[in-house]
Amino acid sequence: MIPATGGTASLGERQLDALREVGNIGAGTAATALAQMTGASVPMQVPRVSVLPVELIADEAGGGDALAAAIFLGVHGDAPGHMLFLMRADAAREIVGALLCGMAEPAEHGAAFGEMELSALQELGNILTGSYLGAMAQLTGLRLEPSPPVVGVDLADALVGSALAEVAAVSETALLIETAFGGGGVAPVGQFLYIPTPEALATVLDRLGLGG
């Protein structure tokens, strides 16, 4: 079993490489789905993988006090946990605009997201997380099912903190797979955070033949 508070020191390089490949395949499938929805190319960078105590994730991936949109959901099945997809608000609004094909009213910078935009974000969450988990399930042979996503728009740190508060009671360790959608020096559009229980992380590694 993976120690609950061991951080990356608890995992060997082969295990981290395997988890990075899982993230690469999952995020790549999600990026393809996003490209199909928006009709635009969505390049992605190699995921960064960390395993660390939940209380440190907010500092690692919170994104500071910038306005952001978050899609949060539970993961059920053989490797239960939670997943959070965090996007910069401007990137989220641009993607939603492409999905709605101009049906939403143009919004001023910093304006609140309307009901139609939030609904589109929820559908985006359904498709992206479904694609991500589907690829992960195919790779590992595990049954992974997402719950209906919850969407929020707030300061990035507040969104991450709120999501982590819900999982801290059941998971001391978080697997952070940070994937930048963009190319070259473009700032990350979004971050995928898969937060399994310690038992679930051990299950994934065992299925990959890398259990302790």
N, C-alpha and C positions, 0 to 999 in steps of 0.2 A: 504494500500500500504506500502511496505517496504521503510523506509526513505533511500534516496540516499547515505547519508554519515554516516549512523548510526553504521556501523561495526557490530560485533557479538552482541553488546548490543541491537541491534534492534530486535533480534530474541530470542525467548524463548528456553528453553532446549528441549521441545518437537519438535519444528520446526527444530532445529539443528539435533536432533536424526533422524527425518524423512528425512532430506536432506542427512545425513550420510548413511542411508539405501538405498536411491536412488543411491548414489555413489557406495555403496557396490555391489548392484545388477548390475549396469551398468558396473563397472570395472570387476566384476566377469565374466560377459558374454564376455567382451573383452579379459580377460585372457584365457578363454576357447577357444575362437577363435584363439588366439595366440598359444596356446598349440597344437591345431589341425593343424595349419600351419607349425609349427616347429617340431612336433613330440616329444616335450619335455614338462615335467611338468612345469607349471608356477604358483607357489604359490603366494598368495597376502596377504597383511596385511590389517587391518581395515583402511578405508579411514579417513583422517583428513579433517574436514570441517571448513572453515572460510568464513565469509562474511565481506569484508572490501573495502575501497576506492581503485579504480583502481591504483592510483599512489603508493600504498603500496605493490601491488602484486609482482612487480619486486624484491623488497627486500625479500619478503616472500618465493618466489619460483624460483628466477632467477637461482640459482645454481652457482653463482660466475663466474669466468673467465675460467671455464673448457669448453673444446670443446664439443658441443652437437648437436644433430639433432632434429629439430622441425617440426611438422606437424600441420598446421594451417588451419582452415576452418570456414565458416559461418554456422550458424544453422538457418533454416527458419521454418515457421509454427506458431504454437500456442504460443511457448515460444522462440522467436528469440534471437540470440546472437552469440557468437563465441566459438570455442573450440580449445584448444592448447594441443598437446601431446608432451611433452619434454622428450628426452632420452639422456643419456650419449652417446657420440660418440662411445665408445668401445662396449657398449651394443647394440647400433643400428647396428654396423657393424657385430656383432656376429649373431644377428637375421636375418639380410639380408643374411649373408652367409648360414644360414640354409634354408632360403627361396629359394635361388638360387642354392642350392645343389652343391656348388663348381664351378658354371659356371663363376662367376666373378674372375678376376685376384686377387691373394693374394695381400694385401696392407700392406705397412709398417706402423708402428705406427705413427699416426698423418697425414697420407697421405689423400689427398682429396678423396671424394666419386666419383666414376665414374658414367657415365650416366645410366648404368644398375642398379647400386646400388640405385641411386636416384629414378629411376622408381619403384624399388621394395619397397622403403620406401613410395612412394606415394600410392602404392597398399595396403601396410600395413596400412596406414592411412585410406584408404577407408574402409577396413574391420574392424579395431578396433573401429573407431568412429561410423561406421554404427551399429556395435554390441552394443556399449555403448548407442547410442541414441535410438536404437530399444528397448532395455530393459527399458530405461527410459520412452519411449512412451507407452509401454505395461503396465507399473506400474501406470502411471498417466492418460492414455487415451488421451494424447495430441498428436497432429500431429507434428512431428519433422523430418525435412529433412536436411541432410548435403549438403553443396556445394562441388564441387571438391576441394580436399586439395592442399595446397601449401607447398612445402618442402624446408627447409633451413638447412644448416650446418654452424655453426658459434659459437662464444663464447655464453654460455648460457644466460648471462645477455643481450647481444645484441639481441638475438632471442626473448626473452620475452619482452624486451623494444619495439622492432619493432612491435610485435603482439599487444601489449597493446596500442601503438600509434594509431592503426587503430580503436580501440573500444572506446577509451577515449571520443571521440566526442559524442557518443550515449549512453554510459553506465558509470555512475559515480561509480557504485557499482559492485564488482566482487565477484562471488561465486567461491571459490577455493576448489576443491575436489582433494586432493593429495593422490594418491594411490601408494604404494610401491609394485612393482612386485619383489618378492624375499622372502626369509625366514630367520628367526632368525636375525643375525646381518648383513645380506647382505645389501649393500647399495641399495637405490631405483634404479630400472632400468628406470622407467618412471613416469611422473606426468601428470595426466589429469587435465586440467583447463577448466571448463565450465563457460563462462562469459556471462550471460544473461543480458538483459536490466532490469532495476528495475521493469518494468511492467511484464516482463516475470517471474522474480523470484516470484512476487506476484501471478501470474497465477499458477505456479507450487504448491505453498503452498496452494492456494485456492482449487486446484484439490485434494490435499492430505487431505483436511478438516482442514487445520491449518492456514487459512488466518487471517489477522489482522482485 
